[in-house]
Amino acid sequence: MAALESKPNDECPHVRKTLYCIRHAQSEYNETMRTAKTWFTASFWYNWFDPKLHDPVLSTHGKQQTRQTARKMDACSFLSSAAIQLIVTSPLQRAINTTFGILQNQSHAIQQNSIPVIAHHQLREWVGSLSDIGTPKSKLMQIYNGQQSPWPHRIEFSCIKDEVWWKLPHEDSNDDDSADINEEYCFSNETQQNVEERISAFKHWILQREEENILVVGHSRWFKQFVGASSKLNNCQMMKVVLRGMEVEHWEYIDFDKLSH
């Protein structure tokens, strides 16, 4: 669906959207942080509690979580029962892989209903470690839209304008440094103000879309800030968020087991 015509300073105060926000499954970063051995490693303390895993994919347990969640979503025919018209994912690989995993059996519904799957850079996690530093756009397109992609539908990367899309406003956005991201890669921890600006930009983008019911796959700290929750979502936990204009009108946790009955 096309975006609505955007007007200067128009925040669409009467537009209502329903977002189903799900946190990604367990990543290799989450797994490492939950391993006791990590906390007894000198390099972990030297690096200020950062295990230095760049844009990690899902752990073995994380993949199992996506399969379990997929079964629950299939049982309640989630895409049709929630009338999902748009799927948006963070471009970090743990989120994209979660999107693949939880919707692995919904391919026909996505194709039949022409549901777009879009990666949006404003959904990336609140930067606090190397795991929150992304993979260049061209490489993501090669991995997920190339011939070896396990996903039968293309992800739209058109919202991502820059090859290096994770840079903060004050950082050098020279694309040349995208080719070599390793443990020595320099980045800045993101401020709350910057995250709130990204959330506002994402809300504005959503409000300009025609779709009303949207599945959003993202990250715990971003979602926590988005709704003002007191705690973070667990891996593969979902909440329903009603957005009216730029304000969160209501939010609640979703229990898939209850939806299936």
Salt bridges, closest charged atoms under 4 A:
ASP132 OD1 - ARG94 NH2 2.76
ASP177 OD2 - LYS167 NZ 3.04
GLU190 OE2 - ARG198 NE 2.80
GLU211 OE2 - ARG209 NH2 2.87
GLU249 OE2 - ARG244 NE 2.62
GLU252 OE2 - HIS250 NE2 3.51
